[in-house]
Amino acid sequence: MTKVTLVLLATITLILVAIVLVIYLAKGYEFNPSTRQFNGTGILVATSDPNGASVLINGTLKTATNNSLNLQPDNYDITLQLDGYSPWQKTIPIKQEEVFKTNAFLFPKVPNLTPLTLTGATNPVLSPDQSKIVYSVASASAQKNGLWILDMGRSNIPTPLSGSGDFRQIYQDSLGQIASRAKFLWSPDTKQILAYTGSQPEIASSAATPKNGLTYLLNSDQLNSQLLPLTQLQINQTLQEWQTFSQKRFLAQMSKLELSLASFLTANTTAISFSPDENKVLYQATASATLAKIIPSSIPGTNPTPESRTISPASLYVYDVKEDKNYEIENCKLGSEGARSQIVNCQWFPSSRHLIAHTAKDISIMEYDGTNKAVIYAGPFVDSIVFSWPNWSKVVILTSLNAGIGKNLYSINLR
């Protein structure tokens, strides 16, 4: 064998050994000098928003986000903490050759409030797509009085004086006769609004005009120059069209689920609410039942929080469609009538990874499995008005921070 051939064979051998080493290292293996063997590990990818949080493993500081660590297979208590933010904590099983990513969103402990309106805001209502808020102004100037829309999808940082187009008047009511009494009902496609001065409009027997108050139909994307009261026939037609639209959309969402899951939800639950990305379902159980497994084997790197596949009446749950896991959300259980101040209202946060909940005393955000609950605001707010900004950078509340000034919309800034 020639010298050139030996050199070539040695080079090829070294390249093959290097490739094998790279593959083993990429899978999380570490070389143990004492045993002269590669030991399999798992990889923890510690990520957070904002970045730079301390990463504690079993109480010991190891690194900062965003970073990755090779760990021996075991269960680890992981804590991510950053000054001024609520910590993120989870017990994570690290498995050989598997990667777990924290994807932690840290929420500030001290809220930063910014006024969004200065001329008052009455009866604000969030649109079904969570991108707009309709409200009325009745005690400002003749020019400002009327019905308004705050379009949260147009700008990240709107202000009443910015002139950015986020605030649009859709009806000018110089005397405030309608605005002072108006309540609102959005169409499911957010293109129309029913403004009513009595009880909420509903489908009823045909009559010339509703018996209780007046109802008006407005276009949400333009200035409505004139409002004419609707007859009961017109109200019936409008509400029937909206119901048909909502039913079609809901059926379309349900049709994307596995047939067994859709049947389970239909038979045993109510108040079904899909996350914005439609990959999770928040629901309230109406019967005792057990949710059968849909995905037979566990997916690597999935959420380690213990799930509950047996449901109980009146309890709230979140089902993760992608991971086939079901979680009871104890922090969102409804309080009793005798303790109304403790009643908790839960809804999806726009991230689809969190729920936002509020009692009469505070507002909190938690992960969709009920863990890592963080109180973001414990000050005054009224009428249970808690709306999330579409890009989840802030939360909108209705409050009055000055006894001499009426209620206004404020943002709790999360970033």
Rosetta blueprint (number, residue, H / E / L):
1 M L
2 T L
3 K H
4 V H
5 T H
6 L H
7 V H
8 L H
9 L H
10 A H
11 T H
12 I H
13 T H
14 L H
15 I H
16 L H
17 V H
18 A H
19 I H
20 V H
21 L H
22 V H
23 I H
24 Y H
25 L H
26 A H
27 K L
28 G L
29 Y L
30 E E
31 F E
32 N E
33 P L
34 S L
35 T L
36 R L
37 Q E
38 F E
39 N E
40 G L
41 T L
42 G E
43 I E
44 L E
45 V E
46 A E
47 T L
48 S E
49 D E
50 P L
51 N L
52 G L
53 A L
54 S E
55 V E
56 L E
57 I E
58 N L
59 G L
60 T E
61 L E
62 K E
63 T E
64 A E
65 T L
66 N L
67 N E
68 S E
69 L E
70 N E
71 L E
72 Q L
73 P L
74 D E
75 N E
76 Y E
77 D E
78 I E
79 T E
80 L E
81 Q E
82 L L
83 D L
84 G L
85 Y E
86 S L
87 P L
88 W E
89 Q E
90 K E
91 T E
92 I E
93 P E
94 I E
95 K L
96 Q L
97 E L
98 E L
99 V E
100 F E
101 K E
102 T L
103 N L
104 A E
105 F E
106 L L
107 F L
108 P E
109 K L
110 V L
111 P L
112 N E
113 L E
114 T E
115 P E
116 L L
117 T L
118 L L
119 T L
120 G L
121 A L
122 T E
123 N E
124 P E
125 V E
126 L E
127 S L
128 P L
129 D L
130 Q L
131 S L
132 K E
133 I E
134 V E
135 Y E
136 S E
137 V E
138 A L
139 S L
140 A L
141 S L
142 A L
143 Q L
144 K L
145 N L
146 G E
147 L E
148 W E
149 I E
150 L E
151 D E
152 M L
153 G L
154 R L
155 S L
156 N L
157 I L
158 P L
159 T L
160 P L
161 L L
162 S L
163 G L
164 S L
165 G L
166 D L
167 F E
168 R E
169 Q E
170 I E
171 Y E
172 Q E
173 D L
174 S L
175 L L
176 G L
177 Q L
178 I L
179 A L
180 S L
181 R L
182 A L
183 K E
184 F E
185 L E
186 W E
187 S L
188 P L
189 D L
190 T L
191 K L
192 Q E
193 I E
194 L E
195 A E
196 Y E
197 T L
198 G L
199 S L
200 Q L
201 P L
202 E L
203 I L
204 A L
205 S L
206 S L
207 A L
208 A L
209 T L
210 P L
211 K L
212 N L
213 G L
214 L L
215 T E
216 Y E
217 L E
218 L E
219 N E
220 S L
221 D L
222 Q L
223 L L
224 N L
225 S L
226 Q L
227 L L
228 L L
229 P L
230 L L
231 T L
232 Q H
233 L H
234 Q H
235 I H
236 N H
237 Q H
238 T H
239 L H
240 Q H
241 E H
242 W H
243 Q H
244 T H
245 F H
246 S H
247 Q H
248 K H
249 R H
250 F H
251 L H
252 A H
253 Q H
254 M H
255 S H
256 K L
257 L L
258 E L
259 L H
260 S H
261 L H
262 A H
263 S H
264 F H
265 L H
266 T H
267 A H
268 N H
269 T E
270 T E
271 A E
272 I E
273 S E
274 F E
275 S L
276 P L
277 D L
278 E L
279 N L
280 K E
281 V E
282 L E
283 Y E
284 Q E
285 A E
286 T L
287 A L
288 S L
289 A E
290 T E
291 L L
292 A L
293 K L
294 I L
295 I L
296 P L
297 S L
298 S L
299 I L
300 P L
301 G L
302 T L
303 N L
304 P L
305 T L
306 P L
307 E L
308 S L
309 R L
310 T E
311 I E
312 S L
313 P L
314 A L
315 S L
316 L E
317 Y E
318 V E
319 Y E
320 D E
321 V L
322 K L
323 E L
324 D L
325 K E
326 N E
327 Y E
328 E E
329 I L
330 E H
331 N H
332 C H
333 K L
334 L L
335 G L
336 S L
337 E H
338 G H
339 A H
340 R H
341 S H
342 Q H
343 I L
344 V L
345 N E
346 C E
347 Q E
348 W E
349 F L
350 P L
351 S L
352 S L
353 R L
354 H E
355 L E
356 I E
357 A E
358 H E
359 T L
360 A L
361 K L
362 D L
363 I E
364 S E
365 I E
366 M E
367 E E
368 Y L
369 D L
370 G L
371 T L
372 N L
373 K L
374 A E
375 V E
376 I E
377 Y E
378 A L
379 G L
380 P L
381 F L
382 V L
383 D L
384 S L
385 I L
386 V E
387 F E
388 S E
389 W L
390 P L
391 N L
392 W L
393 S L
394 K E
395 V E
396 V E
397 I E
398 L E
399 T E
400 S L
401 L L
402 N L
403 A L
404 G L
405 I L
406 G L
407 K L
408 N E
409 L E
410 Y E
411 S E
412 I E
413 N E
414 L L
415 R L
